[in-house]
């Protein structure tokens, strides 16, 4: 709501958001960790399978990792649903699987729009990446989809872009600090141990980051209550245009990458000193053997015929 004199109300401080996220984290620790335990522990098993020097086991590990990456997205969606509705693990996962494809579509639209903004002088892409960051929360709470959810997220962020940016930056620096304090020393234990420790850190920090964003979103909704306009047609056209530009840019990038990989594959056997030479000579073909008793002819033994006019 607005205060007297049309003064824009301030968002909760970074520390206040941390405290709120921590309280919610402690209260719902078992549910949130239980939601993320399935993909994270499965991911550890898949990484160990890929470490084994057996082609069949490596292949199974790769396929298992792909499936678990999908489940991780479902878990993210499930944890947001649990934050809004205090739902248990089973109910949250039911919502996640049911709404997986709309969630993926929302993610694709957001990614393409941000990519298009990056192509358009970078700055629009940075602005859109922050403006669309609450799209999934709008989807879960309001039931809006596609550009409607992204547009609503952008409306919530409008007027609070920098405060939201600084709070996200604080969360990023906190994650970086934890990674340096715990994750960096783990590198001394080897790649396998480091991957396991990194996965465990992700298991405990991902739910906390989602709750932090959840409380930030709720604060924005409260501050914009009562004076949130509908998304204008022009704004929606801009988002669609940005997504089209992003799609074209990604197609061009993929084409160039394919051409580059193809050229490297074609010339991988060329010597580094550039001494490779192409052989354009024709193979020498021997004439067929002449059976015994038959006369042989050559071009020199044939009569020369001159034709004159």
JOCOR-V50187 format. One record per residue. N is the residue number from 1. PHI is phi in whole degrees, -180 to 180 (* if undefined). PSI is psi in degrees with one decimal (* if undefined). D_LAST is the distance of its C-alpha to the last C-alpha in Angstrom with 1 decimal. Layout:
{{N/PHI/PSI/D_LAST} {N/PHI/PSI/D_LAST}}
//
This chain:
{{1/*/157.4/108.7} {2/-90/151.2/108.9} {3/-101/178.6/112.0} {4/-62/142.6/113.9} {5/76/15.4/112.0} {6/58/28.7/108.7} {7/-75/130.6/108.7} {8/-70/124.4/106.0} {9/-66/145.9/107.8} {10/-86/149.4/107.0} {11/-75/162.3/105.5} {12/-60/147.8/107.5} {13/-69/164.9/107.3} {14/-60/-41.3/105.2} {15/-66/-40.8/108.3} {16/-63/-40.4/109.7} {17/-66/-38.5/106.5} {18/-62/-43.0/106.7} {19/-65/-42.4/110.2} {20/-65/-42.5/109.4} {21/-64/-37.7/106.4} {22/-68/-40.3/108.6} {23/-62/-45.3/111.4} {24/-65/-33.9/108.9} {25/-65/-43.6/107.3} {26/-69/-41.5/110.7} {27/-65/-37.6/111.7} {28/-115/30.1/108.6} {29/-58/-49.4/107.7} {30/-63/-41.2/107.6} {31/-69/-47.8/105.5} {32/-64/-43.9/103.0} {33/-67/-37.5/102.6} {34/-63/-35.3/102.5} {35/-66/-43.6/99.5} {36/-87/-13.4/97.5} {37/-64/-35.8/98.7} {38/-61/-55.5/96.3} {39/-71/-32.7/93.0} {40/-72/-48.8/94.2} {41/-65/-40.2/95.7} {42/-61/-37.4/92.8} {43/-64/-37.2/90.5} {44/-63/-43.6/92.4} {45/-62/-42.4/92.0} {46/-63/-41.1/88.2} {47/-66/-36.0/87.8} {48/-68/-36.9/89.8} {49/-63/-38.0/87.5} {50/-74/-14.6/84.4} {51/-80/-20.2/86.0} {52/-74/139.0/86.1} {53/-84/58.0/83.3} {54/-135/125.3/82.3} {55/-60/-44.4/79.1} {56/-62/-43.1/80.7} {57/-70/-36.9/83.8} {58/-62/-43.2/81.8} {59/-63/-44.6/79.7} {60/-62/-40.5/82.9} {61/-62/-41.0/84.4} {62/-65/-46.3/81.4} {63/-63/-40.2/81.6} {64/-63/-40.7/85.4} {65/-65/-38.0/85.0} {66/-63/-45.4/82.7} {67/-62/-41.2/85.2} {68/-70/-30.7/88.0} {69/-65/-36.6/86.3} {70/-66/-43.5/86.2} {71/-64/-31.8/89.9} {72/-64/-40.3/90.6} {73/-63/-40.9/89.3} {74/-62/-40.4/91.4} {75/-64/-38.2/94.4} {76/-62/-44.8/93.9} {77/-64/-40.5/94.0} {78/-65/-39.5/96.9} {79/-68/-35.6/98.9} {80/-66/-41.7/98.5} {81/-61/-40.0/99.7} {82/-65/-36.7/102.6} {83/-65/-38.1/103.5} {84/-77/-36.5/103.6} {85/-117/2.7/105.4} {86/54/35.8/107.3} {87/-81/156.5/105.5} {88/-81/-178.5/105.5} {89/-62/-47.4/102.7} {90/-64/-47.6/101.9} {91/-66/-38.9/102.0} {92/-65/-42.3/100.0} {93/-68/-34.0/97.2} {94/-61/-43.6/97.2} {95/-65/-41.4/96.5} {96/-62/-47.0/93.9} {97/-68/-36.8/91.8} {98/-65/-35.3/92.2} {99/-108/20.6/90.9} {100/-64/-47.3/88.4} {101/-70/-40.6/85.2} {102/-60/-35.6/86.6} {103/-66/-43.0/87.5} {104/-64/-41.2/84.0} {105/-62/-42.0/82.5} {106/-62/-41.0/85.0} {107/-65/-40.4/84.0} {108/-64/-46.6/80.3} {109/-61/-43.0/80.8} {110/-63/-45.2/83.0} {111/-63/-44.7/80.5} {112/-65/-41.6/77.5} {113/-65/-42.7/79.5} {114/-66/-40.8/80.7} {115/-62/-42.1/77.2} {116/-63/-39.5/76.0} {117/-65/-36.8/78.9} {118/-64/-38.5/78.0} {119/-66/-36.2/74.4} {120/-84/67.4/75.9} {121/71/20.3/77.4} {122/70/-49.5/79.5} {123/-56/-46.7/82.8} {124/-58/-34.1/82.5} {125/-66/-40.6/81.8} {126/-65/-42.0/85.0} {127/-63/-45.2/87.0} {128/-68/-35.3/85.7} {129/-61/-36.0/86.4} {130/-81/-38.7/90.0} {131/-64/-33.5/90.2} {132/-91/1.5/88.9} {133/-67/-17.0/91.0} {134/-105/12.4/93.6} {135/-59/-40.8/91.2} {136/-70/-31.9/92.1} {137/-70/-37.5/95.8} {138/-64/-41.0/95.3} {139/-61/-45.0/93.4} {140/-71/-44.1/96.3} {141/-80/-47.1/99.1} {142/-95/-18.8/97.8} {143/80/7.9/95.2} {144/-76/150.0/92.5} {145/-129/164.3/88.9} {146/56/-138.3/85.6} {147/-67/-22.3/85.5} {148/-64/-43.2/88.9} {149/-68/-42.5/90.5} {150/-66/-41.6/88.5} {151/-64/-40.1/89.4} {152/-64/-40.2/93.1} {153/-59/-44.6/93.0} {154/-63/-35.6/91.5} {155/-67/-35.6/94.3} {156/-66/-38.8/96.9} {157/-76/-27.3/95.5} {158/-55/127.5/95.1} {159/89/-11.4/97.7} {160/-128/22.5/98.3} {161/-58/-50.8/95.0} {162/-68/-44.1/96.5} {163/-58/-40.1/99.7} {164/-66/-41.0/97.6} {165/-60/-46.5/95.2} {166/-66/-34.7/98.1} {167/-71/-38.6/99.7} {168/-65/-39.6/96.4} {169/-63/-41.0/96.0} {170/-61/-40.9/99.5} {171/-65/-40.0/98.7} {172/-63/-43.5/95.6} {173/-66/-35.0/97.5} {174/-64/-44.4/100.2} {175/-63/-39.1/97.5} {176/-65/-40.2/96.0} {177/-63/-43.8/99.5} {178/-64/-41.0/100.2} {179/-64/-38.1/96.8} {180/-72/-39.6/97.5} {181/-73/-39.9/101.0} {182/-105/-44.2/100.4} {183/-74/-39.0/96.6} {184/-62/-48.1/95.8} {185/-61/-24.8/98.3} {186/-66/-21.5/96.9} {187/-62/-26.3/93.7} {188/-70/-17.9/95.6} {189/-87/-3.6/96.2} {190/108/165.9/92.5} {191/-65/-43.1/89.8} {192/-64/-48.4/91.3} {193/-64/-38.0/94.8} {194/-64/-41.4/93.5} {195/-64/-39.7/91.5} {196/-65/-45.6/94.6} {197/-64/-39.2/96.9} {198/-62/-40.5/94.3} {199/-66/-40.4/94.3} {200/-65/-41.0/98.1} {201/-61/-41.1/98.2} {202/-64/-37.8/95.8} {203/-59/-40.2/98.1} {204/-90/-28.4/101.1} {205/-90/-33.1/99.5} {206/-57/-46.6/97.1} {207/-62/-36.7/99.9} {208/-66/-42.6/101.8} {209/-63/-38.9/98.8} {210/-65/-40.7/98.4} {211/-67/-38.1/102.1} {212/-60/-47.4/101.8} {213/-66/-35.3/99.0} {214/-61/-47.0/100.9} {215/-69/-33.2/104.0} {216/-66/-41.7/101.8} {217/-62/-46.5/100.2} {218/-61/-35.6/103.6} {219/-67/-41.0/104.9} {220/-64/-42.3/101.9} {221/-61/-41.6/102.5} {222/-66/-41.3/106.2} {223/-69/-30.0/105.5} {224/-95/4.1/103.0} {225/-62/130.4/105.3} {226/92/-15.5/105.8} {227/-141/46.0/103.1} {228/-103/107.1/99.8} {229/-74/161.0/97.3} {230/-71/153.2/94.5} {231/-68/128.8/91.0} {232/-73/152.1/89.2} {233/-59/-35.6/85.9} {234/-64/-39.5/84.3} {235/-65/-41.7/85.5} {236/-64/-39.9/84.1} {237/-62/-37.7/80.7} {238/-64/-43.2/80.8} {239/-63/-43.1/81.5} {240/-65/-43.0/78.7} {241/-62/-42.4/76.2} {242/-62/-39.6/77.2} {243/-66/-38.9/76.7} {244/-65/-43.6/73.2} {245/-61/-41.8/72.3} {246/-64/-40.2/73.8} {247/-63/-45.8/71.7} {248/-62/-43.1/68.5} {249/-63/-41.5/69.4} {250/-68/-36.8/70.2} {251/-64/-44.3/67.0} {252/-63/-43.1/65.0} {253/-63/-42.6/67.1} {254/-65/-38.0/66.6} {255/-65/-45.6/62.8} {256/-63/-39.9/62.7} {257/-64/-40.1/65.0} {258/-64/-41.5/62.7} {259/-65/-40.5/59.6} {260/-65/-46.3/61.6} {261/-63/-40.0/62.8} {262/-63/-41.2/59.3} {263/-67/-37.7/57.9} {264/-66/-36.1/60.7} {265/-69/-39.5/60.0} {266/-69/-36.0/56.3} {267/-109/21.3/56.9} {268/-68/-22.7/60.2} {269/-94/3.2/58.5} {270/-73/128.2/57.0} {271/-59/148.5/58.9} {272/-67/-25.8/61.2} {273/-82/1.6/59.7} {274/73/17.6/56.3} {275/-85/4.5/54.7} {276/-67/134.7/52.9} {277/-128/139.3/49.1} {278/-85/138.0/46.6} {279/-103/107.1/44.5} {280/-100/7.8/40.9} {281/-74/147.4/39.6} {282/-85/145.5/38.3} {283/-68/143.6/40.3} {284/-75/127.3/39.0} {285/-109/121.6/38.0} {286/-83/141.5/38.5} {287/-68/152.6/36.3} {288/-66/149.2/38.2} {289/-66/141.1/40.0} {290/-92/125.7/38.4} {291/-61/152.2/40.8} {292/-62/137.8/42.1} {293/92/-9.6/40.3} {294/-98/146.0/36.9} {295/-77/148.8/33.9} {296/-111/149.6/32.6} {297/-130/152.1/29.1} {298/-135/167.9/27.9} {299/-64/-22.4/24.7} {300/-83/-21.5/24.9} {301/-90/-11.5/25.4} {302/-79/142.0/22.4} {303/-64/144.2/19.5} {304/-92/125.0/16.6} {305/-111/123.3/13.3} {306/-103/132.8/10.1} {307/-113/118.9/6.9} {308/-122/158.0/3.8} {309/-123/*/0.0}}
//
